[in-house]
Amino acid sequence: FLSVYFFSPYGMWFLYFLTVVNTCIVCFYLFIRHRWMKQLFVQLNICGFGHPLLDIKSHVEDEFLRRFGLKPADTMLATEVHTPALYHDLAQRPDVEYVPGGATLNTMRACQWMLGEPAAAAFVGCVGKDDFGVILRHSIEGEGALDVRFIPVACAPTGSCGCMIVGNDKERCLVANLGAAQHFSVQMLNDKAVSSVLHKADIVFISGFFLNLLGGGPISPSLQIAQHACSSNKIFSMSLAAPYLCRTFKSQWLELLPYIDLLFGNADDFLAIADALNWQTSNCEEIAKRCAVYSKVNGRRQRTVVITRGQNPTIVCTPNGLRSFSPPELQPQRICDLNGAGDAFVGGFLSALSRGHHVFHCMRAAHYAALQVIQHPGCTFPDANSQFVYSFWDAVCDALSNFCGRQLF
């Protein structure tokens, strides 16, 4: 019966139909995978504003720490006891390594690494007119094609972070000297190099550390950037970065919150928000829901809240509902360094978002980037050969989602 059917006119037409469908699927796959044709899909520009720091890493003895009144696992801002002697002594050690650092810079580096295209992400921040500033720029240039817009200032040295590795390579003592990074001002937003990248950006990102700036005025640079993003209907995203920032800079944080479209943080960060706003709850899902529906200036975009919880499922919440995404498992012995995992997570998420991917794929990219970073010392990345790859069906789902207008934003 089947042989008679397939050799009948109806059967032949059915075979022609299958051939045409298969050909269309193959052509569509080649179309979306072609490097030049990527331009026809969603491609948003990303720009981050933050504190650029040069991480100065070295293995030290307990005596070195005691000389500066430090203990293993300390994390602090530098005082007059530490500057400039601590950083000078670290730079003279034979095993010293220089790695670009700072939360926003790490996020943009992760974003650039994930996308792998020239100038896929941009970073803006202040550095000093010194050797550390030159080393920081060269370190970033050696990694790839991140668009870096450093603003040199003469009144302070380049921000640096002394990273002293003690014992079995698991304990790290971190002492940060923000230096020139704190001198970013509203006037610098009018600089041609800065304004051009800001106006070109479709996604603008800052870290909570960027609230810590010297000087003052009627409006802070963070709020100016947020208002620009709102008026231009750009995605304004922020990472909470550290629990103490919500308390120390509470007034600035409350000014920014109504402008935020995409908010990142870990469970401790959001518990600090709940405490600062007197919500009297420690349930992360409840806090996520309250943050998602908090008052918002730009009604054209809904707020998305992302809460990481280590190996526990990551929470993604919008006013429309809440979902959880489990991170991939990793054997404990493969974990090298947890520093920079949160920054890489945000960079992975933004990289997928900038290409119009669905929230599921944004989360998959975020977890992938964080997983790669924790297997390497510091916030460093493996070779480009191991970059995240989307499957054929990922691309099909995203293309259909974009066509139907059902993107995350």
N, C-alpha and C positions, 0 to 999 in steps of 0.2 A: 504493500500500500504506500509506504514512504517513498520507494523508488519511483512509483508511478506519479506520486504527488510532486516530487522535486523536479521531475522531467516534464511536468505539465507547465503550461504558461504561468499559472499562479506560483508554482514552485520556483520557477526561474526569476520571477519578479521578487520573490522573497529573498533569494540568494543575492540579487542585485542590491536589495535594501540593506542586507547585512554588510555587504561590501562597502557601501557608501557610509554606513554608520561607523564601521571600523576605521575607514579612511579619515573621516572627520575627527574621530577621537585622536588618532595619531597626529594629524595636522595641528589640532588644538594643543596637544602636548608640546610639539616642537615649537609652536608659536609662543607659548608662555615661557618656555625654557630658553628661548633665544635671547642672547644678551642685549641686542638692540631693541627687541620688542618689549623689554621690561619697562621702557619709558611710557608705553601706552597704558600701563596699569598704575595703580595708586603709588605715588612716590613723593613722600613728604620730606621736607628738609628739617633737620634737628639742630638746635643750638642750645648749649648749656652755659650758664653763668655761675662761676664759683671761685673757690680758693685754690689756685695751683700751688702744689707743694712738691718739693724734691725730697723723696724718701732716701735717707742715707743709712744703709744697712751694713751692719758688721757684727761678727761674733765677739762678745766681750766677756770678761771675767767678773766675778762678784765684786772684786776690788774696784773696778772701773765704775760700777754702779754706786758703790758706797761713796766714792769721791764726789759724786754729784747728789748725794742724798736720795738715791733711787732704790727701788726694789723690783725684782722680777714681776712682770705682769702689770706694772704701773702704766697708766695712761693719763697724760696731763698736758696742760699748756706750759710752755717754758716760762721760767722766771729769770730774774737777774742772776740767779745761781747757775743757770744753764747756758745763758747766752753771753758771748759767742763761744766760750771755751768748749762746751760739749760738742758742738757741730764741727769745730776746728779739729778737735782730737779724733772724732770719728772719721773725718776726711783723710787723716794721716795714717789710718790703720791699713795694713797690707791687703786685707780681704774686703775692703770697702766696695759696696755696690751702690749705684745710683739708679733709682726707679721712679718714674713719674707717679705722683700721688695727689691726694685730695679727692674728696667724694665725687664731686661733679666731673672732674677731669677723668677719674676712673670710669665713671658711667659713660662718658662720651668715647673713651678709648674702647670700652666693651662694645658700644654701639657700632663704632667704626670697624672693629674686628669682625663682628657678626655680619655686617653688610658687605664688607670687602670691596667697596667701590670708592674711587677717589673722592675725597671731600664729602663723604656721605653724612658726616656729622661735623659740627663746629664747636669750639670752646672759646670763651672769653674770660679773661682774668688778669690781675695785675702781678707783675714780677719786678724785682729790683734790677738795677743796672750793675750786676756783679757776675762773678764766675758761676755761681749756682744757677742764675737765670740762663746763662749760655748752655750749661750742662743739661738743664731741664728741657730746653728747646731741642737740643741735639738728641736727647733720649726719646722724645716723642717722634721726631722726624725719622729716627731709626726703626720705629715700629710700623709705619705705614703712612697713610695719606690723610690723617685727621687735620681738619682746617683749624689751625690754632691762631687766635688773635690775642697775643699778649700785649698788655699796655705797660710800658716801662715807667717806673716811678723812681725818683732819686732819693726820696726821704727815708727809705727802709730797705733792708736786704730781702732777697727772694725768700718766700716762705719755705720752710723745710721741716722735716719730721725725722728726728733721730730714732732709728729702729734698731734697738740693741737686742740681739738674739742671745739667749742665755741657756746653758745646759744642753738639753737634748733636742734643741731646735723647735720645741713646742712653746716655750715661754718667750714672750717678747715684751720689752719695755719701750713704750712709745712716748716721746716728748716732742710736741709740735710747737713751732715758732711761726705764727701766721705771717709776721713781717709785712711785706708789701701787699700781700693778698687782702689785708684789711682796709686798704686805702682806695678801694673802688668807690666811685662817687656817681651821682646822677649826671653830672656834667660829662662824664666819660661815655655815656650812652649817645651823646651827640657826635662823638668822634666818627669820622667817615668809615673807618674800618669796622667799627662796632655796629653802627647804625645799619650798614649795608647787610651784615649777616643777620641782624635782628629782624629787619624787614623782610628778608628772604625766607626766614624760618617759618615753618608751619607748626612745629612743636617746639615749645620753649620750656626748658627744664632748669630748676635750681635745687640746691640742697638746703636743708635747714641751717647748715653752717654758714651759708651766705648771709644770714641775718646778722652775723657777728661782724659788723663793720665799724670803723672809726669815723668820727665826725658825725654830723647830724644835719637836719634840714627839715623843711615842711613835709617832705616826702622821701622815703627811702628808695634806693635803687631797685630793691625787690618789688616794692609796690608799683613803681613806675613801669617795670617790665610786665607785671601782672596786668596793669591797666591797658598797656599797649596790646597784649595778647587778647584781652577781653574785647576791646574796641575793634580789633581786626578779626575776631572770631577764630583765633588760633588756639591750639590745645596748650593750656598752661599746666605743667606737671611739676610736682615737688616730692622730694623724699624727706622724711622727717629727720633721718640721719642719726639722732641720739636723743634719749629721753629728756636729758636736762635742758635741751634747747626749747622745748615747749613751755618750760617753767621760767627759764632765764629771760627769754624773749617773748613772753606771753602776749604783750600788747601788739607787737609786730606780727606775731603769728595769727592773732585774731583778725587783724586787718587783711591778711593775705587769704585766709580760709575761704571767704566768699568768692574769690576769683579762681580757686583751684579746680581744674577739671579732672585731674588724675593724681591721686595721692598714694604714695608708697610708704611703707614702714614695717617694722617688725612688731611683735606683740607688746614688747616693753614700751616702744614708742607710743603706741595707741593707748596703752594703760596710762601713760603720762598725759595724753590728751584728755582722757576721761577724768583724771584727777584735776587738771587745770580748769576744766569746764564744770567740775563738780557734778558729774553725771552719776556718781555713786554706783558704778557697776564695773566688774572686772571680766565680764564676758566679751570676748573679742568679736563675736558675731553681732552682739547688740551694739557695741561701739561702732563697728563697721556700718551698720544700718543707720545709726544716728549721724555719722559723718557724711554718709551718702546723701541724706536728705537735709543737711544743714543749709542755711540760706545761701543762695547763689546769685551772683550778679548777671552772668551770661546765661540766660534762659534757653539759648539755642543749643547748649550742650548739657548733658547730664553729668553728674560727678561719679567717677569710678574710684573705689577704694580698694587697695590691694594690701593685704596683711600677710607677711611671711611668718611662719612659726617653726623654723628649723625643719626637722623631719616630719612634723605634723602637716596636714593639708593646708595649702595656702588659700586664704579667703579672698574672693573677688566679689565685691558688692556694688550694686547700682540701685537707684530708686526703684527699679523694676524687680529686684530680687537678689538673691545671694547664691553663689556657687563655690565649691571647694575643689581644689586641684592638688593631687598628691604628687610630691616631688619624687624623682627617681631615687632608688636606693643606691648607696655607695658603701663599700666595705670600709670600716673605720681605719684600717691600716693604710688605705689609699689617700686619706685626708692629710694634706701637708700643711695648709695654712688657711684659716677661716677669714683672715683679713681681706676685705674687698669683695666678699661673696655677695653682700647686699647691693653694692654698687654695680657689680656685674649682672645681677638679677635685673635691676632696673634697665641697664643698657640693653640686655637681651629683649626685654619686653618692648622698649621703645623702638628697637630696630625692626621688630616684626610689625608693630603698629604703624610705623612709617611706610610700610609697603602694603598697608590695607588688609593685613591678615586678621582673621577672626580671633576673638579672645582666647579660644582654645589653643591656637597656634602661638599667640603672644605668650601664653603661660608656658608652653613647651619650650619656646626659645629662651625665656627667662630662666627656667630651671636648668636648661642646657648650659647657658653661659655661666651661671653660678657653680654648676658641677665641674666645669673645666677649671675655673679659677682656684677652687679649694684644693685641687690636686697639684698646684704649683706654688712656689714661695712668693708671697706678696701678691699684688694684683697684676699678675703677668699672664700672658695667653700663649697657648701652643701655636704651632705653625698653622698657616692658613689652610693647609690641606685638610685639617680636621674641623673646619667650620661647619656650622649647622646647615643641613640640607633638607629642604621640603620635598615631600613625596609628590607624585603626580596627583593623587587625590586631594592632597592639601591645596595644591594650586587650583584644582577644579572647584573645590568648595569655596575658596576665597574669591575666585573670579565670579562665581554665581552670587556670592554674598554681596560683592561690590556692585554687581549689575542690578541686584534687587534693592540696593540701598540699605543693607542691613549690617553695615560695619559697626565696630564697637563704638565709634564716635560718629 
